[in-house]
Amino acid sequence: MLTDKFGRPMRDLRISVTDRCNFRCPYCMPAEIYGEAYEFLPRADILTFEELTRLVGIFAELGIVKLRVTGGEPLMRNELPQLLNMLTSVDGIEDLTLTTNGYLLSQFAQQLKDAGLNRITVSLDSLDDEVFKTMNGRGFTTQRVLEAIKTASDVGLSPLKINCVVQKGVNDHTVVDLARHFKGTGHIVRYIEYMDVGNRNGWQSEHVVPADEIISRIDAEMPLEPAESNYHGEVASRYRYKDGSGEIGVIASVTKPFCGDCTRVRLSTDGRLFTCLFASEGLSLKDPMRARATDDELRAMITRVWNFRTDRYSEERAASPDSKVAPRKIEMYQIGG
């Protein structure tokens, strides 16, 4: 088994298939920066489907079993179902899923299922339309996303997860409503502490609503109890409703860092390998691949990077919460969440 300096295995691969998005969420792609004139990657700089499938095959040989397709907004990548169909043919991949903002999901849900997608995660930060309009940066209401969630469920993309990034003073007053809406549906809402991803979202620790507080608010109205993790390294702490009507999750990467169990590696839209969501630099696999590197050579490059991996950014941040010095980090839309 391939392990890093702390003995962590490499089991999960997240691939960003596009850096483009139709939302402008302030915590990821603020509209004032990523306006109409912003230049995203030209097509020639983006990995092709064949290149992605080749790399996924190499990663699978090294121990990857879980694969998540992200963006940007992955459904903005042309012919995405074709890529998913190619990825499902890779030996060793046991779980294929996708994260989307849901805006285009209704029209693609059946194609995604037919292509072999196992399940899906939809981002929905609030049920309150005015809050949601602010948080997606485009003025979109929740209607289209809620319809897409139903469509995805109807075609069998389940279990369906709903991700909600919680920001103090922005949407934290709506977290209970979101839990109540999906309670009993079989869908799993996961609340994510607001993180300092990238360099442009103006993150400050006082904007974070601790996971314990989120759980406390929901538990006060709909009693909860802790549940066991599904697998080692699961990022979300699970809680089930005491009446047996479902579960929720919280991802406490700020107040309770889980770097010690991190098994994830990321591939950016332009083919760079990153070993942490908060990394500054990545190793290009695209350049050597296009320079005719063999699979053995690419495998050796990936192995070397993971063997020397020492990333533990969230733990280091927690140890020095008041530090004003932070490394420059890759933007989230380039490597997904």
C-alpha positions as MATLAB code, in Angstrom:
seq = 'MLTDKFGRPMRDLRISVTDRCNFRCPYCMPAEIYGEAYEFLPRADILTFEELTRLVGIFAELGIVKLRVTGGEPLMRNELPQLLNMLTSVDGIEDLTLTTNGYLLSQFAQQLKDAGLNRITVSLDSLDDEVFKTMNGRGFTTQRVLEAIKTASDVGLSPLKINCVVQKGVNDHTVVDLARHFKGTGHIVRYIEYMDVGNRNGWQSEHVVPADEIISRIDAEMPLEPAESNYHGEVASRYRYKDGSGEIGVIASVTKPFCGDCTRVRLSTDGRLFTCLFASEGLSLKDPMRARATDDELRAMITRVWNFRTDRYSEERAASPDSKVAPRKIEMYQIGG';
ca = [
       0.000    0.000    0.000;
       1.285    3.449   -0.972;
       1.629    5.645    2.130;
       2.959    9.123    2.936;
       5.349   10.297    5.671;
       2.587    9.933    8.292;
       1.483    6.495    7.124;
      -1.631    7.778    5.370;
      -2.704    5.668    2.367;
      -3.812    7.160   -0.944;
      -7.419    6.000   -1.483;
      -9.495    8.908   -2.822;
      -8.941   10.866   -6.039;
     -10.788   14.072   -6.890;
     -10.517   15.302  -10.459;
     -11.521   18.777  -11.598;
     -12.808   18.540  -15.156;
     -13.329   22.279  -15.682;
     -12.448   25.531  -13.942;
     -15.637   27.198  -15.205;
     -18.780   27.652  -13.137;
     -22.204   29.222  -13.650;
     -22.339   30.330   -9.988;
     -20.246   33.003   -8.284;
     -20.324   31.876   -4.672;
     -18.458   34.463   -2.574;
     -16.533   31.770   -0.669;
     -15.160   30.296   -3.897;
     -15.441   32.565   -6.957;
     -16.420   36.104   -5.884;
     -18.231   37.876   -8.729;
     -16.187   41.044   -8.315;
     -13.065   39.069   -9.249;
     -14.418   36.423  -11.609;
     -16.449   38.714  -13.822;
     -17.338   38.442  -17.488;
     -13.829   39.453  -18.529;
     -12.102   36.783  -16.444;
     -10.070   34.401  -18.592;
     -10.446   30.750  -17.690;
      -8.165   28.029  -19.038;
      -8.097   27.609  -22.820;
      -9.212   24.198  -24.052;
      -5.679   23.161  -25.005;
      -4.572   23.438  -21.352;
      -7.319   21.151  -20.038;
      -6.850   17.408  -19.767;
      -8.701   15.432  -22.422;
     -11.014   12.543  -21.552;
      -8.376   10.090  -22.763;
      -5.696   11.720  -20.595;
      -7.961   11.713  -17.547;
      -8.866    8.067  -18.022;
      -5.225    7.098  -18.432;
      -4.240    8.887  -15.229;
      -7.166    7.434  -13.278;
      -6.002    3.989  -14.373;
      -2.518    4.671  -13.003;
      -3.924    6.036   -9.751;
      -6.110    2.938   -9.394;
      -3.036    0.733   -9.739;
      -1.520    2.684   -6.828;
      -4.497    2.154   -4.530;
      -7.218    4.645   -5.467;
     -10.689    3.094   -5.036;
     -12.913    6.185   -4.692;
     -13.221    8.732   -7.487;
     -15.039   12.069   -7.306;
     -15.588   14.317  -10.343;
     -15.633   18.033   -9.518;
     -15.044   21.444  -11.083;
     -15.700   24.374  -11.200;
     -19.119   23.094  -12.131;
     -18.480   19.700  -13.774;
     -21.727   19.713  -15.762;
     -20.325   22.633  -17.768;
     -17.764   20.252  -19.297;
     -19.015   19.202  -22.732;
     -19.920   15.520  -23.110;
     -19.337   14.776  -19.437;
     -21.423   11.538  -19.505;
     -18.951   10.186  -22.062;
     -16.090   10.743  -19.616;
     -17.997    9.027  -16.803;
     -18.616    6.050  -19.059;
     -14.883    5.844  -19.732;
     -14.010    6.116  -16.055;
     -16.372    3.297  -15.062;
     -14.292    0.936  -17.197;
     -11.170    1.513  -15.078;
     -10.290   -1.553  -13.015;
     -10.104   -0.960   -9.283;
     -12.498    1.991   -8.999;
     -15.213    0.933   -6.567;
     -17.080    4.214   -6.118;
     -17.686    6.978   -8.671;
     -19.502   10.124   -7.633;
     -19.870   13.757   -8.683;
     -20.346   17.102   -6.928;
     -22.512   19.731   -8.637;
     -24.351   22.943   -7.819;
     -27.417   21.302   -9.371;
     -28.380   24.071  -11.765;
     -27.904   21.899  -14.875;
     -28.553   18.568  -13.192;
     -32.143   17.905  -14.264;
     -31.234   17.752  -17.945;
     -28.259   15.441  -17.345;
     -29.416   13.198  -14.475;
     -30.545   10.235  -16.570;
     -27.475   10.434  -18.819;
     -25.212   10.462  -15.768;
     -26.961    7.411  -14.328;
     -26.793    5.586  -17.661;
     -23.067    6.396  -17.886;
     -22.442    4.541  -14.631;
     -22.465    7.295  -12.011;
     -23.149    5.679   -8.617;
     -24.324    8.668   -6.612;
     -24.228   12.442   -6.496;
     -23.662   15.381   -4.151;
     -25.527   18.653   -4.669;
     -24.448   21.942   -3.102;
     -27.323   23.893   -1.532;
     -26.383   26.497    1.066;
     -29.893   27.560    2.076;
     -33.582   27.033    1.333;
     -34.218   30.743    1.836;
     -34.322   32.240   -1.649;
     -32.899   35.612   -0.656;
     -30.009   33.993    1.204;
     -29.424   31.555   -1.633;
     -29.390   34.350   -4.211;
     -26.647   36.074   -2.249;
     -24.622   32.921   -1.746;
     -24.675   31.812   -5.395;
     -23.740   35.291   -6.573;
     -26.093   35.078   -9.568;
     -29.488   35.757   -8.055;
     -30.732   32.220   -8.772;
     -33.570   30.877   -6.605;
     -33.643   27.417   -5.065;
     -36.440   26.095   -7.299;
     -34.241   24.718  -10.059;
     -31.852   23.032   -7.625;
     -34.676   21.442   -5.616;
     -36.255   20.137   -8.817;
     -32.888   18.691   -9.835;
     -32.524   16.909   -6.492;
     -35.910   15.239   -7.061;
     -34.995   14.287  -10.618;
     -31.661   12.811   -9.537;
     -33.414   10.807   -6.840;
     -36.048    9.587   -9.290;
     -33.423    8.193  -11.695;
     -31.646    6.381   -8.866;
     -28.640    8.567   -8.072;
     -28.553    7.718   -4.408;
     -27.787    8.054   -1.612;
     -27.987   11.711   -2.492;
     -26.018   14.153   -0.347;
     -26.621   17.882    0.020;
     -23.615   20.030    0.985;
     -24.142   23.293    2.859;
     -21.277   25.677    3.639;
     -22.229   27.522    6.828;
     -21.169   31.149    7.326;
     -21.947   33.095   10.473;
     -24.304   35.990    9.807;
     -24.997   34.805    6.259;
     -26.900   31.501    6.293;
     -26.407   30.017    9.758;
     -29.963   30.977   10.731;
     -31.297   28.630    8.033;
     -29.442   25.395    8.901;
     -32.331   23.928   10.916;
     -34.809   24.611    8.103;
     -32.561   22.761    5.663;
     -32.318   19.747    7.961;
     -36.079   19.730    8.523;
     -36.808   19.892    4.787;
     -34.766   16.788    3.963;
     -35.496   14.802    7.137;
     -37.183   11.554    6.199;
     -36.368   11.804    2.482;
     -33.372    9.480    2.549;
     -31.107   12.357    1.505;
     -28.182   13.322    3.743;
     -27.460   16.992    4.482;
     -23.806   17.673    5.292;
     -22.886   20.958    6.949;
     -19.389   22.247    6.178;
     -17.543   24.724    8.336;
     -16.564   27.799    6.334;
     -12.951   27.229    5.262;
     -10.074   29.455    4.197;
      -9.829   27.848    0.772;
      -8.028   29.885   -1.859;
      -6.898   33.467   -1.381;
      -9.827   35.668   -2.326;
     -12.828   34.938   -0.115;
     -11.866   37.210    2.799;
     -11.968   34.339    5.303;
     -11.747   35.139    8.999;
     -12.122   32.668   11.860;
     -14.977   34.648   13.380;
     -17.064   33.796   10.293;
     -16.963   30.104   11.218;
     -19.929   28.427   12.905;
     -18.435   25.471   14.812;
     -19.779   22.039   13.921;
     -20.763   21.446   17.554;
     -22.978   24.524   17.448;
     -24.620   23.373   14.212;
     -25.395   19.980   15.731;
     -26.695   21.603   18.915;
     -29.121   23.818   17.005;
     -30.564   20.909   15.025;
     -30.614   18.555   18.023;
     -32.679   21.072   20.009;
     -35.556   20.654   17.538;
     -34.914   17.217   16.035;
     -32.986   15.030   18.523;
     -29.770   13.472   17.212;
     -27.290   10.832   18.304;
     -23.777   10.074   16.997;
     -23.395    7.346   14.363;
     -20.370    5.269   13.412;
     -18.242    6.263   10.411;
     -18.869    4.362    7.201;
     -15.137    3.923    6.577;
     -11.733    5.015    7.855;
     -10.919    8.553    6.751;
     -14.536    9.661    6.219;
     -14.498   13.461    6.421;
     -18.027   13.917    7.749;
     -18.978   13.057   11.322;
     -22.333   11.284   11.165;
     -25.394   11.892   13.332;
     -28.718   10.079   13.005;
     -32.143   11.247   14.077;
     -33.281    9.395   17.179;
     -36.657    8.704   15.586;
     -34.927    6.739   12.803;
     -35.875    9.165   10.021;
     -32.398    9.639    8.562;
     -29.062   11.274    9.256;
     -26.969   14.393    8.763;
     -23.231   15.007    8.708;
     -20.839   17.779    9.717;
     -17.422   18.469    8.245;
     -15.427   20.248   10.948;
     -12.208   20.942    9.088;
     -11.623   24.179   11.023;
     -12.512   23.319   14.628;
     -11.676   19.588   14.477;
      -9.107   19.037   11.694;
      -8.908   15.524   10.296;
      -5.548   15.745    8.528;
      -4.368   12.634   10.344;
      -6.878   10.490    8.452;
      -6.677   12.246    5.078;
      -6.446    9.811    2.156;
      -7.258   12.282   -0.628;
      -5.274   13.407   -3.642;
      -6.442   15.954   -6.207;
      -5.947   16.515   -9.916;
      -6.486   20.053  -11.167;
      -8.165   20.986  -14.423;
      -4.780   21.552  -16.076;
      -3.356   18.246  -14.880;
      -1.432   19.198  -11.741;
      -1.244   16.820   -8.797;
      -2.099   18.315   -5.380;
      -1.890   16.464   -2.081;
      -3.914   18.987   -0.048;
      -6.909   21.263   -0.607;
      -4.785   24.092    0.815;
      -1.629   23.374   -1.190;
       0.362   26.107   -2.910;
       2.083   24.122   -5.639;
       1.212   21.064   -7.661;
       3.215   18.689   -9.842;
       2.248   18.720  -13.519;
       1.363   15.300  -14.897;
       0.042   16.797  -18.106;
       3.385   18.100  -19.324;
       5.330   14.823  -19.030;
       2.339   12.886  -20.341;
       2.204   15.060  -23.454;
       5.975   14.684  -23.739;
       5.374   10.913  -24.122;
       6.137    9.784  -20.578;
       5.359    6.113  -20.060;
       2.865    4.801  -17.523;
       5.780    3.571  -15.425;
       7.321    7.040  -15.413;
       4.034    8.690  -14.439;
       3.473    6.059  -11.766;
       6.909    6.766  -10.333;
       6.205   10.519  -10.219;
       2.924   10.023   -8.345;
       4.521    7.536   -5.958;
       7.364    9.912   -5.158;
       5.009   12.813   -4.426;
       2.810   10.750   -2.104;
       5.717    9.042   -0.338;
       7.130   12.458    0.629;
       3.768   14.017    1.511;
       3.682   15.844    4.860;
       0.586   18.061    4.421;
      -1.332   18.895    7.595;
      -2.466   22.458    6.917;
      -5.696   22.387    8.933;
      -3.942   21.010   12.012;
      -1.277   23.684   11.706;
      -3.920   26.385   11.338;
      -5.707   25.093   14.429;
      -2.445   25.203   16.381;
      -1.918   28.873   15.449;
      -5.453   30.263   14.941;
      -4.393   33.893   15.293;
      -1.528   33.748   12.810;
      -1.737   36.455   10.154;
       0.739   34.672    7.901;
      -0.767   32.125    5.531;
       0.724   30.532    2.419;
      -0.747   31.332   -0.952;
      -3.116   28.500   -1.863;
      -4.625   27.151   -5.064;
      -8.189   28.336   -5.675;
     -10.950   25.815   -4.920;
     -12.561   26.038   -8.364;
      -9.333   24.653   -9.862;
      -9.275   21.462   -7.773;
     -12.811   21.078   -6.409;
     -13.819   20.872   -2.769;
];
